[in-house]
Every structure is written in structure tokens, then in C-alpha cells.
Amino acid sequence: MFKQRVITALLLAPLALLAVFYLSLPGFVVFISAAFLLAAWEWSGFCGLANNSMRAVYVVLTTVVLLLLYLSLPADLDQPLASQLLLHSLLLAGVAWWLMAAVLVLTFPRSKSIWAKRDWLKALMGWFTLIPAWAAVLYIRHTGYAESEFTGAWLICALLGLVWAADIGGYIIGKPFGKHKLLPRVSPGKTVEGMLGGLGFVALLVTVVAVWQDWPEQTAMWYAAALTLTVLSVFGDLSESMFKRVAGVKDSGVFLPGHGGILDRIDSLTATAPLFALIIAILSGLY
């Protein structure tokens, strides 16, 4: 399993980076939309849909929503966010949803009485999870595009680096030293020590970047934003674990050998991307 996981990662990571840096903006939209639609297919498995035909309907509806949103967004997303009502609303909705999701996770299993037997509500939760994150990734990729076509790509790498640092730190510290369960009713494998390890690795990453940039004035905000996003990434992982537990499945899908499904790889990204996009807008003076 570990060998298969490593091979899949080594094949996918370069492909993802090439897509982020070298696809045209329309090509990137197609690439990221395809990934999120695969994730929508996996989410439909959490909704109790009776068969593949019903799951396909959910994906088709998601496709229509993404297409309508894309056609409604301005061609140039690199403009003050507050002036872009639709995009701004999507990002704020994403942040609000993840605050609500954190409450659902913290109060699980009591909270499942609200949603576990309501398939339509779980379907809506899927849209709140995926659609704002999709919009956030598009916005981030467009950031600063007029000055440099790679600015947004590097920002996406920064977000991925933060999420990966949290995951790696959580594994390296949590695996050998994890003694205290974080939320065992949601995810028995998560430990307090692992979460602290993730926070430590992210703080180290921010420190390295700050030293490289000669400690700019925004460094304090970098730390605050990075640590907040790290906690949010943990809830992204825990939220998916909660839905998988209720659905009675170990992995969200089988698209990625050794890794499970697409959702298993992007759960932290879906939680952090909307807030990250808002932070980028604020720091770049485009809010």
C-alpha cells in the first residue's frame, strides 16, 4: 500500500504542477473543474443515492452550476474582490460553511441527527464544500496575472505547501508520539500531538519563507493566517472523516491508487481555499 501510494504521488505531483504553471487560464479552468467533478461523484456516495444513474445526475447538476457560475464571473478576476459580488459571496459562503462544519464535527455524533438521514441536505453540503473552493482556486490562479502569469501559480503552491506541511508534520509527529486522541468518535487516528506537529511544521515553513524574504512587515499576519488555515485544514480532514463514517466507507473513492479518492486528497484544500483567497485579496490590496 505504501509503495503504491508513493508511486501515485510521484506521478500526480508533477502533472498537477505542470497544470498549475503552464496551462492557459481556460485550460486550467477545465483541469480544476474536472478534478472537482470527480470529487462531486465521490460525494454523491455519501448522499445515499440509490444507483450510479442518480449519482450521475448529481454530477451533471454540479457541472451545470459550475458552468453557470463560470459564465457569470468576469473575464478578469484580478480586480477588487468587494466589487465582484458573486465571487465575494461564494468565498464568504465557503468560510461560513466551514465554521458550521467545524461545529458539526465538534458535536459529532449528536450533530448527525440533523443531517445523516437527509440526503438532500448532504447533497447541499457537498456543494458548499466543493463550489466555494473551486471558485477560490480560480481566483487565486488569476491573481496578478496581468503582471506575471506565474503569480497565481506560486500562490497555489503556497497553499498546497501549507496543507502538505500540516499533513507531513501531523504524520511525522503523530505516528510515533501520538497518545491523546483528538476526536476519536470522528477519526480514531487523529491525535493532539499530530495536530501540534502540523502546526509546528507550518510555523517552520513560514519562518523559512520570512527569512528568505528578509522578514517583511506582513510576517506577523503570515503566521496568524498560516496557523488559522492549518487548524481549518484539520477540520477539512475531520469533516470528510465524519461523512465517511456515517456512510460506512473507508475511502471516498478509488480514483487514486494508494490514496483512496480525490476527496481524500483535497479535503484540506476545500476547507482552506476560500479563506486563503480572502487573505490574498486583503494582503494584495485587492479586497
C-alpha positions as CSV (number, residue, x, y, z in Angstrom):
1,M,0.0,0.0,0.0
2,F,2.8,2.5,1.0
3,K,4.7,1.7,-2.3
4,Q,1.6,2.2,-4.4
5,R,0.9,5.5,-2.5
6,V,4.4,6.8,-3.2
7,I,4.2,5.8,-6.9
8,T,0.9,7.6,-7.4
9,A,2.2,10.7,-5.6
10,L,5.3,10.8,-7.8
11,L,3.2,10.6,-10.9
12,L,0.5,13.0,-9.9
13,A,2.5,15.8,-8.3
14,P,4.4,16.7,-11.5
15,L,1.2,16.6,-13.5
16,A,-0.6,18.9,-11.1
17,L,2.3,21.4,-11.0
18,L,2.6,21.4,-14.8
19,A,-1.2,22.1,-15.0
20,V,-0.9,24.9,-12.4
21,F,2.0,26.6,-14.0
22,Y,1.7,26.0,-17.8
23,L,-1.9,25.5,-18.7
24,S,-3.7,28.6,-20.1
25,L,-6.3,30.1,-17.8
26,P,-9.2,28.4,-19.8
27,G,-7.2,25.1,-19.8
28,F,-6.7,25.4,-16.0
29,V,-10.4,26.0,-15.5
30,V,-11.1,22.8,-17.4
31,F,-8.4,20.9,-15.4
32,I,-9.6,22.0,-12.0
33,S,-13.2,21.6,-12.9
34,A,-12.6,18.0,-13.9
35,A,-11.0,17.3,-10.6
36,F,-13.9,18.9,-8.6
37,L,-16.4,17.0,-10.7
38,L,-14.7,13.7,-9.8
39,A,-14.9,14.8,-6.2
40,A,-18.6,15.5,-6.7
41,W,-19.1,11.9,-7.9
42,E,-17.4,10.7,-4.8
43,W,-19.5,13.0,-2.6
44,S,-22.7,11.6,-4.2
45,G,-21.7,8.3,-2.5
46,F,-22.2,10.0,0.9
47,C,-25.7,11.0,0.0
48,G,-27.4,7.7,-0.1
49,L,-28.2,7.9,-3.8
50,A,-29.6,4.6,-4.9
51,N,-27.6,3.9,-8.0
52,N,-25.0,5.2,-10.4
53,S,-27.6,6.9,-12.5
54,M,-28.7,9.0,-9.6
55,R,-25.1,9.8,-8.7
56,A,-24.5,10.8,-12.4
57,V,-27.5,13.3,-12.0
58,Y,-25.7,14.9,-9.1
59,V,-22.5,15.3,-11.1
60,V,-24.4,16.7,-14.1
61,L,-26.2,19.2,-11.8
62,T,-22.9,20.2,-10.3
63,T,-21.5,20.6,-13.8
64,V,-24.3,22.9,-14.7
65,V,-23.8,25.0,-11.6
66,L,-20.1,25.4,-12.2
67,L,-20.7,26.3,-15.8
68,L,-23.3,28.9,-15.0
69,L,-21.0,30.4,-12.3
70,Y,-18.1,30.5,-14.6
71,L,-20.1,32.3,-17.3
72,S,-21.4,34.7,-14.7
73,L,-17.9,35.6,-13.4
74,P,-16.0,38.5,-15.0
75,A,-13.3,37.5,-17.5
76,D,-10.7,39.4,-15.4
77,L,-10.9,38.1,-11.8
78,D,-7.8,40.2,-10.8
79,Q,-9.8,43.2,-9.6
80,P,-11.0,44.4,-6.2
81,L,-12.9,41.5,-4.6
82,A,-15.5,43.6,-3.0
83,S,-16.6,44.8,-6.4
84,Q,-17.2,41.2,-7.6
85,L,-20.4,40.4,-5.8
86,L,-20.8,36.8,-6.9
87,L,-17.2,35.7,-6.3
88,H,-17.1,37.5,-3.0
89,S,-20.3,35.9,-1.9
90,L,-19.1,32.4,-2.8
91,L,-15.9,32.9,-0.8
92,L,-17.8,34.2,2.2
93,A,-20.3,31.3,1.9
94,G,-17.3,28.9,1.9
95,V,-15.8,30.3,5.1
96,A,-19.2,30.4,6.8
97,W,-19.8,26.7,5.8
98,W,-16.5,25.6,7.3
99,L,-17.3,27.4,10.5
100,M,-20.6,25.5,10.6
101,A,-18.8,22.2,9.6
102,A,-16.4,22.7,12.5
103,V,-19.3,22.9,14.9
104,L,-20.8,19.7,13.3
105,V,-17.5,17.9,13.8
106,L,-17.0,19.0,17.3
107,T,-20.5,18.0,18.3
108,F,-20.5,14.6,16.4
109,P,-22.2,12.2,16.8
110,R,-25.0,14.3,18.3
111,S,-24.9,16.5,15.2
112,K,-25.7,13.7,12.8
113,S,-29.3,13.8,13.9
114,I,-29.6,17.0,11.9
115,W,-28.2,15.7,8.5
116,A,-27.4,12.0,8.5
117,K,-30.9,10.9,7.2
118,R,-31.5,13.9,4.9
119,D,-29.9,13.0,1.6
120,W,-30.8,16.4,0.1
121,L,-29.0,18.2,2.9
122,K,-25.9,16.1,2.4
123,A,-26.0,16.9,-1.3
124,L,-26.2,20.7,-0.5
125,M,-23.3,20.2,2.0
126,G,-21.3,18.8,-0.9
127,W,-21.9,21.9,-3.0
128,F,-21.0,24.1,0.0
129,T,-17.8,22.1,0.3
130,L,-16.8,22.0,-3.3
131,I,-18.1,25.1,-5.1
132,P,-16.6,27.9,-3.0
133,A,-13.2,26.0,-3.0
134,W,-13.4,25.7,-6.8
135,A,-14.1,29.5,-7.1
136,A,-11.3,30.2,-4.7
137,V,-8.8,28.2,-6.7
138,L,-9.8,30.1,-9.9
139,Y,-9.5,33.4,-8.1
140,I,-6.0,32.6,-6.7
141,R,-4.8,31.4,-10.1
142,H,-5.9,34.7,-11.7
143,T,-4.2,36.9,-9.0
144,G,-1.6,39.2,-10.5
145,Y,-1.9,37.6,-13.9
146,A,-1.6,40.9,-15.8
147,E,1.9,41.5,-14.2
148,S,3.1,37.9,-14.3
149,E,1.3,34.7,-15.4
150,F,3.0,32.8,-12.6
151,T,2.0,34.8,-9.6
152,G,-1.2,32.9,-9.0
153,A,0.5,29.6,-9.7
154,W,3.0,30.4,-6.9
155,L,0.2,31.3,-4.6
156,I,-1.5,28.0,-5.2
157,C,1.8,26.3,-4.5
158,A,2.0,28.3,-1.2
159,L,-1.5,27.0,-0.3
160,L,-0.5,23.4,-1.2
161,G,2.7,23.8,0.7
162,L,0.9,24.8,3.8
163,V,-1.5,21.9,3.6
164,W,1.2,19.4,2.9
165,A,3.4,20.8,5.7
166,A,0.5,20.3,8.1
167,D,-0.1,16.7,6.8
168,I,3.6,15.8,6.9
169,G,4.1,17.3,10.4
170,G,0.9,15.6,11.6
171,Y,2.2,12.2,10.3
172,I,5.8,12.5,11.5
173,I,4.9,13.7,15.0
174,G,1.6,11.9,15.4
175,K,2.6,8.5,14.3
176,P,5.3,7.8,16.9
177,F,4.3,10.2,19.6
178,G,0.5,10.5,19.3
179,K,-1.0,9.4,22.6
180,H,-4.0,11.7,23.1
181,K,-6.9,11.2,20.7
182,L,-8.2,14.5,19.1
183,L,-11.8,13.5,18.2
184,P,-11.9,9.7,18.4
185,R,-15.6,9.5,17.5
186,V,-14.9,11.2,14.2
187,S,-11.4,9.9,13.4
188,P,-9.7,7.5,15.7
189,G,-6.3,8.1,14.0
190,K,-6.1,11.8,14.7
191,T,-4.1,12.9,17.8
192,V,-3.5,16.1,19.6
193,E,0.2,15.6,19.2
194,G,-0.2,15.1,15.4
195,M,-2.2,18.4,15.1
196,L,0.5,20.2,17.1
197,G,3.2,18.6,14.9
198,G,1.3,20.0,11.8
199,L,1.2,23.5,13.4
200,G,4.9,23.3,14.2
201,F,5.8,22.3,10.6
202,V,3.7,25.1,9.2
203,A,5.3,27.6,11.6
204,L,8.7,26.4,10.5
205,L,7.7,26.8,6.8
206,V,6.5,30.4,7.4
207,T,9.8,31.1,9.2
208,V,11.8,29.8,6.3
209,V,9.8,32.0,3.9
210,A,10.1,35.0,6.2
211,V,13.9,34.7,6.4
212,W,14.1,34.3,2.7
213,Q,12.1,37.5,2.2
214,D,14.1,39.3,4.9
215,W,11.2,39.5,7.4
216,P,8.7,41.8,5.6
217,E,6.2,43.9,7.6
218,Q,3.4,41.4,6.9
219,T,5.2,38.5,8.6
220,A,3.1,38.6,11.8
221,M,0.0,38.3,9.7
222,W,1.6,35.4,7.7
223,Y,1.9,33.5,11.0
224,A,-1.6,34.2,12.1
225,A,-3.1,33.3,8.8
226,A,-1.0,30.2,8.3
227,L,-1.8,28.8,11.8
228,T,-5.5,29.6,11.3
229,L,-5.5,27.8,8.0
230,T,-3.7,24.9,9.5
231,V,-6.4,24.4,12.1
232,L,-9.0,24.7,9.3
233,S,-7.2,22.1,7.2
234,V,-7.5,19.7,10.2
235,F,-11.3,20.3,10.2
236,G,-11.4,19.7,6.5
237,D,-9.9,16.2,7.1
238,L,-12.2,15.6,10.1
239,S,-15.3,16.7,8.2
240,E,-14.7,14.2,5.4
241,S,-14.0,11.5,8.0
242,M,-17.3,12.3,9.6
243,F,-19.2,11.9,6.4
244,K,-17.4,8.7,5.5
245,R,-18.1,7.3,9.0
246,V,-21.8,7.9,8.6
247,A,-21.7,6.5,5.0
248,G,-19.8,3.4,6.3
249,V,-16.9,3.7,3.9
250,K,-13.1,3.9,4.4
251,D,-12.2,5.9,1.4
252,S,-14.2,8.4,-0.6
253,G,-13.3,6.6,-3.9
254,V,-10.8,4.6,-5.8
255,F,-9.5,7.1,-8.4
256,L,-6.1,7.4,-6.8
257,P,-4.4,4.0,-6.1
258,G,-3.0,4.0,-2.6
259,H,-4.6,7.3,-1.7
260,G,-8.3,6.5,-2.0
261,G,-10.4,9.1,-3.8
262,I,-10.0,12.7,-4.9
263,L,-11.8,13.9,-1.8
264,D,-9.3,12.1,0.4
265,R,-6.6,14.3,-1.2
266,I,-8.4,17.6,-1.4
267,D,-10.4,17.7,1.8
268,S,-8.0,20.1,3.5
269,L,-7.8,22.2,0.3
270,T,-11.6,22.6,0.2
271,A,-11.5,23.9,3.8
272,T,-8.7,26.3,3.4
273,A,-9.0,27.7,-0.2
274,P,-11.9,30.2,0.4
275,L,-10.2,31.8,3.4
276,F,-6.8,31.7,1.7
277,A,-8.3,33.6,-1.2
278,L,-9.8,36.2,1.1
279,I,-6.4,36.6,2.8
280,I,-4.6,37.0,-0.5
281,A,-7.1,39.7,-1.5
282,I,-6.5,41.6,1.7
283,L,-2.7,41.3,1.6
284,S,-2.5,42.3,-2.0
285,G,-4.8,45.3,-1.5
286,L,-7.5,43.9,-3.8
287,Y,-10.2,43.5,-1.2
